[in-house]
Amino acid sequence: MVSGFFGFLFALVQELWTSGWQPIVLALAIGLLLGGLSWWLAHFVALGFNRQFSFHVQHHVFCAIAAAITLVFTVLFFAMQYTADVARHEVEQWESNILADRDWSSDTFVDAYEAVYALRDSDGEQVEDFSQHPHPNRGGDLIPTNAEVTNETVADVYVDSAIDHFRDQHPFLSKILWANEGVAPEAIQQDMTQFFNANPGGTYSAGDAVELAGREIRQILAEQAPRVVLISRILLVLAFLIVQGLVFGLLIRAALADIRERGVVRAAG
């Protein structure tokens, strides 16, 4: 989740950089202005706790860190306007990656085969005839899909697997898009049912599942784009406040330690 968030931030900066010189110049200008203000504020806060505090090299470094952090977070805040574009690119990249992932395709096919193989009717008999369809581990490459319940089972396995793959690859984005885990979205299930109706006895392919899952993700993304931007900016501001709080805390600690040192010197004198 954390690594996904920072990767998402890096992609946002790349998008800002390639958007043209005006947005990046504006972001840098405001960032430098706020960074200078942050430097002054750090200096002011330290003196507020100790008016006789003498700034040494390490204390100026703390002020510089506060200013640099302000600059970085200002640029990131501006880059958040490209959140929807970056998220859309991530979905497109995921579609390419999953289709090239042979392990995922093979494992999902096995899961679908075994899920259908386990289906039983009210009499305890197998729903499908597997006499001509050996297990994939023994060279089988087809799943019989003649019953409606079989179609639904294969659809669920493939789309749930595709969405789980997306969650693994993009944990931060998926957490925003889907608050809860669940089965294949109804819209995807309907598309799969239509496919099977048009192709009786056919086997749903990984490519079809990925295409439908990608379509659903893009649709949800378009609907959730404002929420993605809002949550991203809230997380960014919280991270900024935490980091700045640590830097300011170090300065305040140094200022208070200086008071104690001066008191010891006076007492000794």
Residue pairs with C-beta under 8 A, 6 or more apart in sequence:
1 171
1 172
1 175
4 170
4 171
4 172
4 173
5 172
5 235
7 172
8 86
8 90
8 172
8 173
8 232
9 76
9 79
9 236
11 86
11 89
11 90
12 76
12 79
12 80
12 82
12 83
12 86
13 75
13 76
13 79
15 79
15 82
15 85
15 86
16 23
16 24
16 27
16 75
16 78
16 79
16 82
17 24
19 82
23 78
24 75
26 78
27 74
27 75
27 78
27 79
28 71
28 75
30 74
30 78
31 70
31 71
31 72
31 74
31 75
32 71
34 70
34 71
34 74
35 67
35 68
35 70
35 71
35 74
36 67
37 70
38 66
38 67
38 69
38 70
38 244
39 63
39 64
39 66
39 67
41 66
42 62
42 63
42 66
42 67
42 247
42 248
42 251
43 55
43 63
45 248
45 251
45 252
46 53
46 55
46 59
46 251
46 252
46 254
46 255
47 53
47 255
49 252
49 255
49 256
49 259
50 255
50 256
50 258
50 259
52 258
52 262
53 254
53 255
53 258
54 258
55 63
58 254
59 251
59 254
62 247
62 250
62 251
62 254
63 251
65 247
66 244
66 247
66 248
69 240
69 243
69 244
69 247
70 240
70 244
73 236
73 239
73 240
76 236
77 233
77 236
77 237
80 229
80 232
80 233
80 236
81 229
83 225
83 228
83 229
83 232
84 221
84 222
84 225
84 228
84 229
87 173
87 221
87 225
87 228
88 218
88 221
90 170
90 173
91 166
91 214
91 217
91 218
91 221
92 214
94 165
94 166
94 169
94 170
94 214
95 210
95 211
95 214
97 169
98 104
98 162
98 165
98 166
98 169
98 210
99 105
99 206
99 207
99 210
101 165
104 161
104 165
104 206
105 206
106 136
107 161
108 157
108 158
108 161
108 162
108 206
108 209
109 136
109 143
109 206
110 135
110 136
110 137
111 157
111 161
112 143
112 153
112 154
112 157
112 158
113 135
113 136
113 140
113 143
115 153
115 154
115 156
115 157
116 127
116 128
116 143
116 144
116 145
116 150
116 153
116 154
117 126
117 128
117 130
117 135
119 126
119 127
119 128
119 147
119 149
119 150
119 153
120 126
120 127
121 127
127 147
127 149
127 150
128 143
128 144
128 145
128 146
128 147
128 150
129 144
130 144
133 140
133 142
133 143
133 144
134 140
142 203
143 150
143 154
143 203
144 150
144 201
145 151
145 154
145 196
145 201
145 202
145 203
145 204
146 200
146 201
148 193
148 196
151 192
151 193
151 196
151 204
152 189
152 192
152 193
154 192
154 203
154 204
155 184
155 188
155 189
155 192
155 193
155 196
155 204
155 209
156 183
156 184
156 189
158 192
158 204
158 206
158 208
158 209
159 184
159 185
159 188
159 189
159 192
159 209
159 212
159 213
160 183
160 184
161 209
162 209
162 210
162 213
163 174
163 178
163 184
163 213
163 217
166 174
166 213
166 217
167 174
167 178
173 228
176 224
176 227
176 228
176 231
176 232
177 217
177 220
177 221
177 224
177 228
178 220
184 192
185 216
187 216
187 219
188 212
188 213
188 215
188 216
191 212
192 204
192 208
192 209
192 212
195 202
195 204
195 208
196 202
196 204
221 228
